[in-house]
Amino acid sequence: MDVVQVMFSGLAVGCVYALIAFGFVLIYKATEIVNFAQGELMMMGAIGGVILMQWLHLPFLWAALCAVLLMAGLGALVERLTIRPVLGRPQFTVVMLTIGLGYLARGVVTMIPGVGTDTTVLEAPYRGTVWEIGGVMLGAEHGIIILVSAALAIALYALFHFTLIGIAMQATSQNQIAAYYMGIPVRRLNGVVWALSAAVAAIAGLLLAPVTFVHANMGLIGLKAFPAAIIGGFGSLPGAVVGGLTIGLVESLAGFYLPEGFKDVAAYVVILVMLVIRPRGFFGRKQGKKV
């Protein structure tokens, strides 16, 4: 039974990794930029939920909804003010810019009184609740993470395959210049992608917050989500799910069976093995661009 609980916990954490990896994949597919501030977007979403609940006394669901919408707006604003002006510059420049944005986000959050320098708890209504399934006691926080992540993955799949904006995103990810000449508003679409990526990161933060504590450095979890995106195949949404779940399960099982300390390096061991065996990841493949 202990193993089942450990695996259930690992799946839940893996879902959080998958949601953050979604952000990496979405932005990379649209702009071929790796956004290393994705973890900080998750952190700011969780901080936003805490502020709305503690300062404005909003119920959890309203606070979560407002935090997601605010983060979507912030994602679009960041793209417009900082990313769009440097598009076309060397990739190293853009990557360093996103790293700098991550440091800036952590610095701004630490200046918020009562939240930035403290460890805070997001009091979700289901926090501390236990589900009993087949004689196994499972935390409701982990169950909610898995259910919401599954629903969000299905929604994103439907968005990309059955809506005009999703088809436009796929075309843009293949060839931005050709998409532009076909009448697709590429710049506006990039803003939408950043907004969507920030919103998904905020959801990940709000789901993780009741399980762990909210603090300015919780965005460093993005360093675990990046290997998840690579393991699944960078640029593949299904790969982000598989990679996130793989990292989550490996971490949990390593923490349960192996000596202390192995859990922290398990993700990077997995990525090294994957780069040797299958460098493009589970779902990665070499293909030409097309529209």
C-alpha positions in Angstrom: 0.0 0.0 0.0 2.9 2.4 0.7 4.2 1.9 -2.8 0.7 2.8 -4.2 0.6 6.0 -2.2 4.2 6.9 -3.2 3.3 6.3 -6.9 0.1 8.3 -6.6 2.1 11.2 -5.1 4.6 10.9 -7.8 1.9 11.0 -10.5 0.6 14.2 -8.9 3.9 15.9 -8.8 4.6 14.7 -12.3 1.4 16.4 -13.5 2.7 19.7 -12.1 5.9 19.1 -14.0 3.9 18.4 -17.1 1.9 21.6 -16.8 5.1 23.6 -16.5 6.5 21.7 -19.4 3.4 22.6 -21.4 4.6 26.2 -21.1 8.0 25.4 -22.4 6.5 23.5 -25.3 3.9 26.1 -26.2 6.3 29.0 -26.4 9.0 26.9 -28.2 6.5 25.7 -30.8 5.3 29.2 -31.6 8.6 31.2 -31.4 11.4 28.7 -31.0 12.3 30.4 -27.7 13.1 28.4 -24.5 11.5 30.4 -21.7 13.5 29.8 -18.6 11.2 32.0 -16.6 8.4 29.5 -16.8 8.9 28.3 -13.2 8.7 31.9 -12.0 5.4 32.4 -13.8 4.1 29.3 -11.8 5.4 30.9 -8.6 3.7 34.2 -9.3 0.4 32.5 -10.0 0.6 30.8 -6.6 1.6 34.1 -4.9 -1.2 35.8 -6.6 -3.7 33.3 -5.3 -2.4 33.8 -1.7 -2.6 37.6 -2.0 -6.1 37.5 -3.4 -7.3 35.2 -0.6 -5.4 36.9 2.3 -5.7 40.5 1.4 -9.0 40.7 -0.5 -10.6 37.7 1.3 -11.8 36.1 -2.0 -13.0 32.5 -1.9 -10.5 30.0 -3.2 -12.1 29.4 -6.6 -12.5 33.1 -7.3 -9.0 33.8 -6.2 -7.7 31.0 -8.4 -9.7 32.3 -11.4 -8.5 35.9 -11.0 -4.9 34.8 -10.5 -5.0 32.8 -13.7 -6.5 35.7 -15.7 -4.0 38.1 -14.2 -1.1 35.9 -15.1 -2.4 35.5 -18.6 -2.4 39.2 -19.0 1.1 39.4 -17.5 2.3 36.8 -20.0 1.0 38.8 -22.9 2.5 42.0 -21.5 5.9 40.3 -21.0 5.9 39.1 -24.6 4.9 42.5 -26.0 7.4 44.6 -24.0 10.5 42.3 -23.6 10.3 39.4 -26.0 8.9 40.9 -29.2 11.6 43.6 -29.5 14.4 41.0 -29.5 12.9 38.4 -31.8 15.4 37.7 -34.6 18.4 38.3 -32.3 20.8 35.3 -31.5 19.1 32.6 -29.4 21.6 33.1 -26.6 20.4 36.7 -26.2 16.8 35.7 -25.9 17.6 32.8 -23.5 19.6 35.1 -21.2 16.7 37.6 -21.3 14.2 34.9 -20.0 16.7 34.0 -17.3 16.9 37.6 -16.3 13.1 37.9 -16.2 13.1 34.9 -13.8 15.5 36.7 -11.4 13.5 39.9 -11.8 10.3 38.1 -10.9 11.8 36.6 -7.8 13.3 39.9 -6.7 9.9 41.7 -7.1 8.1 39.0 -5.2 10.6 39.2 -2.3 9.6 42.9 -1.9 6.0 42.2 -1.2 5.4 42.6 2.5 4.1 39.6 4.4 4.4 37.3 1.4 7.8 37.7 -0.4 10.1 36.7 2.4 7.8 34.4 4.3 6.7 30.8 3.7 2.9 30.9 3.1 0.2 28.4 2.9 -2.6 28.5 0.3 -5.7 27.4 2.2 -7.6 25.4 -0.4 -10.9 24.0 0.8 -9.8 20.4 0.1 -6.4 20.8 1.8 -5.9 18.1 4.4 -8.8 16.0 3.1 -8.1 12.3 2.5 -9.7 9.9 0.0 -10.0 6.2 0.6 -9.8 4.2 -2.6 -9.6 0.4 -2.3 -8.4 0.6 1.2 -5.6 3.0 0.3 -5.6 6.5 1.9 -4.8 9.1 -0.7 -4.5 12.9 -0.3 -7.2 15.0 -2.0 -4.6 17.5 -3.0 -2.8 14.9 -5.1 -6.1 13.7 -6.6 -7.2 17.2 -7.5 -3.9 17.8 -9.3 -4.3 14.7 -11.4 -7.9 15.4 -12.3 -7.4 19.0 -13.2 -4.2 18.3 -15.1 -6.0 15.6 -17.2 -8.9 18.0 -17.9 -6.5 20.7 -18.9 -4.5 18.4 -21.2 -7.7 17.4 -23.0 -8.7 21.0 -23.3 -5.3 22.0 -24.8 -5.5 19.1 -27.2 -8.9 20.2 -28.4 -7.8 23.8 -28.7 -4.9 22.8 -30.9 -6.8 20.4 -33.2 -10.3 21.6 -33.4 -10.2 25.4 -33.3 -9.0 28.0 -35.8 -6.6 29.6 -33.3 -5.1 26.2 -32.6 -4.6 25.5 -36.3 -3.1 28.9 -36.7 -0.7 28.1 -33.8 0.4 24.9 -35.5 0.9 26.7 -38.8 3.0 29.4 -37.1 5.1 26.8 -35.3 6.0 25.3 -38.6 6.9 28.5 -40.5 6.3 31.9 -39.2 7.1 33.7 -42.4 4.8 31.5 -44.5 2.0 31.8 -41.9 2.4 35.6 -42.0 2.0 35.7 -45.8 -1.1 33.4 -45.5 -2.8 36.1 -43.4 -2.1 34.8 -39.9 -1.4 37.6 -37.4 1.8 36.0 -36.1 2.7 38.7 -33.6 -0.7 38.8 -32.0 -0.7 35.0 -32.0 2.7 35.0 -30.2 1.1 37.2 -27.5 -1.8 34.7 -27.2 0.7 31.8 -26.8 2.6 33.6 -24.0 -0.7 34.4 -22.3 -1.8 30.8 -22.5 1.6 29.6 -21.3 1.5 31.9 -18.3 -2.1 30.9 -17.5 -1.1 27.2 -17.5 1.9 27.9 -15.3 -0.4 29.8 -12.8 -2.7 26.8 -12.7 0.3 24.5 -11.9 1.3 26.9 -9.1 -2.2 27.0 -7.6 -2.4 23.2 -7.7 1.0 22.7 -6.1 0.5 25.4 -3.4 -1.8 23.4 -1.2 0.7 20.4 -1.2 3.8 22.4 -0.5 4.5 25.9 0.8 4.4 29.1 -1.3 7.6 31.1 -1.4 9.6 33.2 -3.8 12.0 30.3 -4.7 9.3 27.7 -5.5 9.7 28.6 -9.2 13.0 26.7 -9.2 10.8 23.6 -9.8 10.9 24.7 -13.4 14.4 23.2 -13.5 12.7 19.8 -13.1 10.0 20.6 -15.7 12.7 21.4 -18.3 14.0 17.8 -18.3 10.4 16.6 -18.5 10.0 18.6 -21.7 13.2 17.1 -23.2 12.4 13.6 -22.2 9.0 13.8 -23.8 10.4 15.4 -26.9 10.8 19.2 -27.0 7.9 20.6 -29.0 5.4 17.8 -28.2 2.5 18.4 -25.9 1.9 14.6 -25.4 5.6 14.3 -24.7 5.3 17.0 -22.0 2.8 14.8 -20.2 4.8 11.6 -20.5 8.0 13.4 -19.5 6.4 15.0 -16.5 4.9 11.8 -15.3 8.2 10.0 -15.8 10.1 12.5 -13.8 7.5 12.5 -11.0 7.4 8.8 -10.7 11.2 8.4 -10.8 11.6 11.0 -8.1 9.0 9.5 -5.8 10.3 6.0 -6.1 13.9 7.2 -5.7 13.0 9.0 -2.6 11.2 5.9 -1.2 13.7 3.2 -2.1 17.1 5.0 -2.4 19.2 6.8 0.2 18.5 10.5 0.9 19.8 12.8 -1.8 19.1 10.5 -4.8 15.7 12.0 -5.2 17.1 15.5 -6.1 19.3 14.1 -8.9 17.0 11.5 -10.3 15.5 13.8 -12.9 18.9 14.7 -14.3 20.0 11.0 -14.3 16.9 10.2 -16.4 17.6 13.0 -18.8 21.2 11.9 -19.3 20.1 8.3 -20.0 17.4 9.6 -22.5 19.9 11.8 -24.3 22.2 8.8 -24.8 19.4 6.4 -25.9 17.0 8.6 -27.6 18.2 12.2 -28.0 15.0 13.6 -29.4 12.9 12.2 -26.6 9.9 9.8 -26.6 7.8 11.8 -29.1 10.5 13.9 -30.8 11.2 13.3 -34.4 13.2 15.0 -37.2 11.0 16.5 -39.8 11.0 19.4 -42.2 8.9 22.5 -41.6 5.6 22.9 -43.5 2.4 24.8 -43.5 
